[in-house]
Amino acid sequence: MRIADTPGLGLEIGWASSLPDMGIPGISQLSSGTVREAIEFIFAHGPLYSLLVSGEFEVVGDRWINRATDRLAAEPVHIFLVERLLAMFQAHVEELINHEAKPIKVMLDYPAPAYLDKYEDIFRCPIYFKQQRVELHYPASYLDAKIATHDPALHEVLDSMSGGLVKKLSAKRDIVNDVKLELRRRPGVFPGIEQVADKPVSYTHLRAH
């Protein structure tokens, strides 16, 4: 972020995203039968969509509401992650439905930035800052939209593969991986066993073993 020094960098990166670029999770959505099926896939396989932001969605009346929470506290990084995720989500909604699809409103938990025009260009709806939560509201009717690239057989295969990938991403690290990580963190240096074992994460796994 410092090197680029680009206001709204998260928005630009997210907006440039496309579902095929995401590989298996993106193609899985494109092969879904409806937007609801594609969205349920996203939230069921969250780590494949974003490792640093978690989310949930619900339908309330005639609205489909998506909420996002990042796992980092630093505001510049928080804003970057939220902007990237929301712009990417909107780009993918348009890809699944059509370019006219847009939110009813966007709610953000940080102050309005100087580059507000970028938000307006992407979301084309009322945008509210300094809110309690990060939310994207869409018409609930979008969830029933059929996806033109629906392929049941392909979707079943990719869904199974995605489940395997999520398990790998969610698997607990072991002491062997901790030692490898510590060695990689010290290029050109070969730390002794005491130095490696002195790491809190390694102690945890030593106790577990």
C-alpha positions in Angstrom: 0.0 0.0 0.0 2.8 2.4 0.8 4.7 1.7 -2.4 1.6 2.1 -4.6 0.5 5.2 -2.8 -2.8 5.0 -4.7 -6.0 6.3 -3.0 -8.7 3.6 -3.1 -6.2 0.9 -4.1 -8.4 -1.8 -2.6 -11.4 -0.7 -4.7 -9.3 -0.8 -7.9 -7.9 -4.3 -7.2 -11.3 -5.7 -6.2 -13.1 -4.1 -9.2 -10.5 -5.6 -11.6 -11.3 -9.1 -10.4 -13.3 -11.6 -12.4 -14.6 -15.0 -11.4 -12.4 -17.1 -13.8 -9.4 -15.3 -12.3 -10.2 -17.0 -9.0 -9.7 -20.5 -10.3 -11.7 -23.3 -8.7 -13.9 -21.1 -6.4 -14.7 -18.6 -9.2 -15.6 -21.3 -11.8 -17.7 -23.1 -9.1 -19.8 -20.0 -8.8 -20.1 -19.7 -12.6 -21.3 -23.3 -12.8 -23.9 -22.8 -10.1 -27.6 -22.9 -11.0 -28.7 -19.7 -9.3 -27.1 -16.7 -7.6 -28.3 -18.0 -4.3 -26.3 -21.3 -4.9 -23.3 -19.3 -5.9 -23.5 -17.1 -2.8 -24.0 -20.0 -0.5 -20.9 -21.5 -2.0 -18.9 -18.3 -1.2 -19.9 -18.4 2.5 -19.4 -22.1 2.8 -15.9 -21.9 1.4 -14.9 -18.5 2.9 -11.1 -19.1 3.1 -11.0 -19.6 -0.7 -12.6 -16.2 -1.2 -10.7 -14.3 1.4 -8.4 -15.4 4.3 -8.5 -12.2 6.2 -12.1 -11.3 6.0 -15.1 -13.4 7.2 -18.7 -12.8 6.3 -22.3 -13.9 6.5 -25.5 -13.2 4.6 -29.2 -13.3 5.3 -32.5 -12.4 3.7 -34.6 -9.9 5.5 -37.9 -9.2 3.8 -37.1 -8.1 0.3 -33.4 -7.6 1.0 -30.4 -9.8 0.7 -27.8 -8.5 3.2 -24.1 -9.4 3.2 -21.9 -8.6 6.2 -18.1 -8.5 6.4 -15.7 -8.5 9.3 -11.9 -8.4 8.9 -9.5 -10.0 11.3 -7.0 -7.2 11.5 -7.3 -4.1 13.6 -5.1 -1.5 11.8 -7.4 1.0 10.1 -5.4 1.4 6.8 -5.3 -2.3 6.3 -8.9 -2.7 7.4 -10.1 -0.2 4.9 -8.0 -1.8 2.1 -9.4 -5.2 2.9 -13.0 -4.0 3.0 -12.7 -2.0 -0.1 -11.1 -4.9 -2.0 -13.7 -7.4 -0.8 -16.8 -5.2 -1.5 -15.6 -4.1 -4.9 -14.8 -7.7 -5.8 -18.2 -8.9 -4.6 -20.0 -6.2 -6.7 -17.9 -7.1 -9.8 -18.8 -10.8 -9.3 -22.5 -10.0 -8.8 -22.6 -8.1 -12.1 -20.7 -11.1 -13.7 -23.3 -13.6 -12.4 -26.4 -11.5 -13.2 -25.7 -8.5 -15.6 -24.0 -5.1 -15.5 -27.2 -3.4 -14.3 -27.1 -5.3 -11.0 -26.3 -3.0 -8.1 -26.7 -2.7 -4.3 -29.6 -0.9 -2.7 -27.1 0.6 -0.3 -23.6 0.2 1.1 -22.7 0.6 4.8 -19.1 1.1 6.0 -17.6 1.4 9.5 -15.0 4.1 8.6 -15.1 7.8 7.6 -15.8 8.8 4.0 -12.5 9.0 2.1 -11.5 11.8 -0.3 -12.0 9.5 -3.3 -15.7 9.1 -2.8 -16.2 9.2 -6.5 -14.6 5.7 -6.9 -17.3 4.3 -4.6 -20.0 6.0 -6.5 -18.7 4.7 -9.9 -18.6 1.1 -8.6 -21.7 0.7 -6.4 -24.0 3.3 -8.0 -26.2 3.5 -4.8 -26.4 5.4 -1.5 -23.2 4.9 0.5 -23.2 5.4 4.3 -20.0 5.8 6.3 -19.3 5.7 10.1 -21.8 2.9 10.5 -21.7 0.1 13.1 -21.2 -2.6 10.5 -19.9 -3.3 7.0 -22.9 -4.4 4.9 -24.0 -4.7 1.2 -27.7 -4.7 0.7 -29.2 -6.1 -2.6 -32.7 -6.9 -3.7 -33.5 -10.4 -2.5 -34.9 -11.2 -6.0 -31.3 -11.3 -7.3 -30.8 -14.6 -5.4 -33.3 -16.3 -7.8 -31.5 -15.2 -10.9 -30.4 -18.1 -13.2 -26.8 -18.3 -14.1 -26.3 -18.8 -17.9 -23.1 -20.8 -17.5 -24.7 -23.4 -15.2 -23.1 -26.8 -15.4 -24.3 -29.3 -12.7 -21.7 -32.0 -13.3 -18.8 -29.5 -13.3 -20.2 -27.7 -10.2 -20.4 -31.0 -8.3 -16.7 -31.8 -9.1 -15.5 -28.3 -8.2 -17.5 -28.2 -5.0 -15.8 -31.4 -3.9 -12.4 -30.1 -4.7 -13.1 -26.8 -3.0 -14.1 -28.6 0.2 -10.7 -30.4 0.2 -8.9 -27.1 -0.3 -10.7 -25.5 2.6 -9.8 -28.4 4.9 -6.1 -27.9 3.9 -6.3 -24.2 4.6 -8.1 -24.8 7.9 -5.8 -27.6 9.1 -3.8 -26.9 12.2 0.0 -26.4 11.7 2.3 -29.0 13.3 5.8 -28.7 14.8 7.5 -29.7 11.6 5.8 -26.8 9.7 6.7 -24.5 12.6 10.4 -25.4 12.3 10.4 -25.0 8.6 8.7 -21.6 8.9 11.3 -20.5 11.5 14.2 -21.5 9.2 12.7 -19.6 6.3 12.4 -16.5 8.5 16.2 -16.5 9.0 17.8 -16.6 5.5 21.5 -17.4 5.7 21.3 -18.3 9.4 20.9 -21.7 10.9 19.3 -21.3 14.3 20.0 -23.8 17.1 17.3 -26.0 18.5 17.0 -23.7 21.6 16.2 -20.7 19.4 13.6 -22.6 17.4 11.9 -24.2 20.4 11.8 -20.7 22.1 8.9 -19.7 19.9 5.5 -19.6 21.6 3.8 -21.4 18.6 6.3 -24.2 18.8 5.9 -24.6 22.5 2.1 -25.0 21.9 2.7 -27.8 19.5 5.4 -29.4 21.6 2.9 -29.6 24.5 0.3 -31.0 22.1 2.7 -33.8 21.0 
